[in-house]
Amino acid sequence: MQHSVSLSFEIIQLVFKLGSFDVDDLILTTLGGILGYLPFYATLLFLNRKNQRKNEKLADC
């Protein structure tokens, strides 16, 4: 998803001659999106496991 948005912006810059088309921007934005998603996904996994344990304790009662 992040790659598609970044690619769209770069193509718009190229077609309409706004700013400069730079492949580095595309690569760095994609990498930043991936690096930003990893902590989000790790937190999501942590919270899901925490809720599963809580539900298991409630079911045992």
Backbone bond lengths (Angstrom), bond angles and torsions (degrees), N, CA, C in turn:
res aa  C-N    CA-C-N  psi(-1)  N-CA   C-N-CA  omega(-1)  CA-C   N-CA-C  phi
1 M - - - 1.450 - - 1.529 110.54 -
2 Q 1.320 115.64 -50.50 1.464 120.24 -178.50 1.527 110.23 -60.08
3 H 1.312 115.99 -38.88 1.460 120.46 -179.65 1.526 110.40 -63.25
4 S 1.325 117.02 -41.03 1.472 121.52 -178.83 1.524 111.65 -64.86
5 V 1.313 116.82 -42.41 1.470 120.73 179.67 1.527 110.01 -65.05
6 S 1.311 116.35 -45.77 1.460 120.62 179.85 1.524 110.99 -63.43
7 L 1.325 117.05 -42.29 1.459 121.04 178.22 1.532 110.81 -62.53
8 S 1.318 116.77 -39.61 1.468 120.86 178.48 1.525 111.08 -61.29
9 F 1.318 116.84 -45.19 1.464 120.04 178.84 1.523 111.41 -62.77
10 E 1.312 116.60 -41.36 1.464 119.77 -179.96 1.522 111.01 -65.93
11 I 1.320 118.00 -39.45 1.470 120.98 178.75 1.529 110.46 -66.72
12 I 1.334 116.89 -40.83 1.476 120.37 177.05 1.525 109.93 -60.48
13 Q 1.325 117.23 -42.69 1.464 120.12 177.94 1.520 111.00 -62.07
14 L 1.325 116.37 -39.28 1.459 120.21 -178.91 1.525 111.24 -69.06
15 V 1.337 117.15 -47.13 1.464 121.40 -175.56 1.530 111.69 -68.06
16 F 1.327 117.02 -46.30 1.459 120.62 -175.56 1.533 113.52 -92.69
17 K 1.310 115.62 4.31 1.471 121.89 178.90 1.529 111.61 54.80
18 L 1.329 115.09 43.88 1.467 122.01 175.33 1.524 107.25 -103.62
19 G 1.288 117.18 117.29 1.454 119.13 -177.94 1.520 110.05 70.57
20 S 1.321 115.61 -149.45 1.459 118.96 -179.79 1.526 109.49 -133.52
21 F 1.315 115.20 142.35 1.453 121.70 176.38 1.519 107.41 -78.07
22 D 1.324 116.71 121.72 1.452 120.43 -176.34 1.524 109.30 -136.48
23 V 1.313 115.85 119.47 1.463 120.82 -179.32 1.530 110.47 -65.15
24 D 1.326 117.28 -31.60 1.463 120.60 178.40 1.528 111.03 -58.79
25 D 1.332 117.19 -40.32 1.467 120.54 177.60 1.522 110.79 -59.96
26 L 1.310 115.64 -41.86 1.465 120.84 -179.81 1.525 110.92 -63.13
27 I 1.313 116.52 -45.96 1.468 121.18 -179.08 1.521 110.92 -66.61
28 L 1.328 117.39 -46.63 1.463 120.81 -176.63 1.530 112.29 -68.81
29 T 1.330 117.40 -36.13 1.457 120.22 177.94 1.523 110.80 -67.54
30 T 1.323 116.49 -40.94 1.465 120.58 177.27 1.523 110.48 -64.06
31 L 1.317 116.85 -44.53 1.464 121.02 178.44 1.528 110.93 -62.73
32 G 1.326 116.78 -40.89 1.461 120.80 177.96 1.519 111.84 -64.13
33 G 1.326 116.77 -38.44 1.467 120.34 176.88 1.513 111.73 -63.86
34 I 1.325 116.49 -41.17 1.470 120.77 178.62 1.522 110.16 -66.18
35 L 1.321 116.78 -46.27 1.467 120.38 -179.30 1.525 111.96 -66.22
36 G 1.312 117.36 -29.50 1.461 120.36 176.51 1.516 112.38 -76.44
37 Y 1.325 117.00 -29.50 1.459 121.16 -179.14 1.527 112.01 -75.43
38 L 1.320 117.49 -32.62 1.467 120.81 -176.98 1.530 113.45 -58.88
39 P 1.337 120.84 -48.58 1.466 119.51 177.09 1.531 112.22 -64.28
40 F 1.331 117.14 -35.64 1.460 120.97 177.18 1.529 110.23 -61.23
41 Y 1.320 116.82 -46.93 1.458 121.70 -178.99 1.530 111.07 -65.87
42 A 1.326 117.36 -40.41 1.464 121.12 178.30 1.526 110.62 -63.18
43 T 1.327 117.34 -41.32 1.466 121.26 177.54 1.517 110.84 -64.87
44 L 1.310 117.13 -40.63 1.458 121.78 178.04 1.528 111.31 -61.23
45 L 1.320 116.69 -44.44 1.470 120.64 177.17 1.526 111.29 -62.19
46 F 1.318 116.24 -43.38 1.465 120.83 179.80 1.526 111.20 -60.71
47 L 1.323 116.75 -45.96 1.461 120.26 -178.70 1.526 111.74 -67.63
48 N 1.330 117.47 -36.71 1.463 120.31 177.39 1.519 111.43 -64.56
49 R 1.326 117.05 -42.80 1.472 120.36 178.83 1.524 111.11 -65.67
50 K 1.326 115.69 -39.06 1.465 120.23 178.56 1.532 110.40 -62.78
51 N 1.339 117.06 -43.37 1.465 120.94 178.66 1.521 111.86 -67.28
52 Q 1.337 117.83 -36.26 1.458 120.62 177.91 1.527 110.79 -63.40
53 R 1.326 116.79 -43.62 1.470 120.44 178.51 1.520 110.95 -63.16
54 K 1.315 115.91 -40.86 1.464 120.66 179.13 1.529 110.17 -63.10
55 N 1.327 116.92 -43.51 1.464 121.18 179.40 1.525 111.70 -66.51
56 E 1.333 117.28 -35.88 1.461 120.85 178.14 1.533 110.58 -66.09
57 K 1.321 117.20 -39.20 1.465 120.92 178.32 1.516 110.50 -65.54
58 L 1.329 116.94 -39.86 1.455 120.46 178.65 1.524 111.23 -67.46
59 A 1.320 117.89 -35.18 1.449 121.83 -179.30 1.530 111.26 -71.35
60 D 1.327 117.51 -28.20 1.464 121.62 -179.23 1.528 111.81 -73.52
61 C 1.315 117.81 -22.19 1.466 121.19 -176.77 1.481 112.90 -69.50
